Amino acid sequence: MPPLTKAKGFSRPPRKKTTDRGYGHAHQKAAAWILRKFPVCQRCGADWSKHCHHKNRDTNDRRPENLEALCEKCHQLEHRG
């Protein structure tokens, strides 16, 4: 059987809300704060950001210096390299 490949134009199914994925109210507050403070991506400067990235990959570490507002492209590059 040939390996599965990603078809052109393929889009992933919509993600569940953060509370449904195991993140609580504290995570939502931290994400809302960082995205308000930095409305543009902190890496590429895209005019919108909607992802709250934890630099040390610990989702329980919500210190401001550990959070980064990223666009979807930069966030995917960070996790998938």
C-alpha positions as CSV (number, residue, x, y, z in Angstrom):
1,M,0.0,0.0,0.0
2,P,1.5,3.4,-0.9
3,P,2.2,5.9,1.9
4,L,-0.5,8.5,2.5
5,T,0.3,11.9,1.3
6,K,-1.3,15.2,2.0
7,A,-3.5,16.2,-1.0
8,K,-3.2,19.7,-2.3
9,G,-5.8,22.0,-0.8
10,F,-6.3,19.6,2.2
11,S,-7.6,21.3,5.3
12,R,-7.7,19.8,8.7
13,P,-10.9,19.4,10.6
14,P,-11.8,22.3,13.0
15,R,-10.2,22.1,16.4
16,K,-12.1,21.9,19.6
17,K,-12.3,24.8,22.0
18,T,-9.3,25.1,24.4
19,T,-11.4,24.1,27.4
20,D,-12.4,20.9,25.5
21,R,-8.8,20.1,24.8
22,G,-7.8,20.2,28.5
23,Y,-6.9,23.9,28.9
24,G,-8.7,25.7,31.7
25,H,-9.8,29.3,32.4
26,A,-6.3,30.3,33.5
27,H,-4.9,29.4,30.1
28,Q,-7.7,31.3,28.3
29,K,-6.9,34.4,30.4
30,A,-3.2,34.2,29.6
31,A,-3.8,33.6,25.9
32,A,-6.2,36.6,25.7
33,W,-3.7,38.8,27.5
34,I,-0.8,38.0,25.2
35,L,-2.9,38.3,22.1
36,R,-4.2,41.7,23.2
37,K,-0.7,42.9,24.1
38,F,0.8,41.7,20.8
39,P,-1.8,41.8,18.0
40,V,0.9,41.1,15.4
41,C,3.0,38.0,15.1
42,Q,6.2,38.4,17.3
43,R,8.2,36.4,14.7
44,C,7.3,37.6,11.2
45,G,5.2,40.7,11.9
46,A,2.1,39.4,10.2
47,D,-0.8,41.8,10.9
48,W,-2.7,39.2,13.0
49,S,-1.8,36.6,15.5
50,K,-4.2,34.1,17.1
51,H,-1.9,31.5,18.7
52,C,-0.4,31.7,22.1
53,H,2.9,29.7,22.1
54,H,4.6,28.6,25.3
55,K,8.4,29.0,24.6
56,N,9.4,26.2,27.0
57,R,6.5,23.9,25.8
58,D,5.0,23.7,29.3
59,T,1.4,24.7,29.0
60,N,1.1,25.2,32.7
61,D,3.9,27.8,32.7
62,R,1.9,31.0,32.0
63,R,4.5,33.6,33.0
64,P,4.5,36.5,30.5
65,E,8.1,35.9,29.5
66,N,7.2,32.4,28.5
67,L,4.3,33.4,26.2
68,E,4.6,34.4,22.6
69,A,1.9,35.6,20.2
70,L,2.3,33.9,16.8
71,C,0.5,33.6,13.5
72,E,-0.6,30.1,12.5
73,K,2.2,29.7,10.0
74,C,5.0,30.6,12.6
75,H,3.3,28.4,15.2
76,Q,3.2,25.4,12.9
77,L,6.9,26.0,12.0
78,E,7.8,26.1,15.6
79,H,6.2,22.8,16.4
80,R,6.9,20.9,13.1
81,G,10.2,22.6,12.2
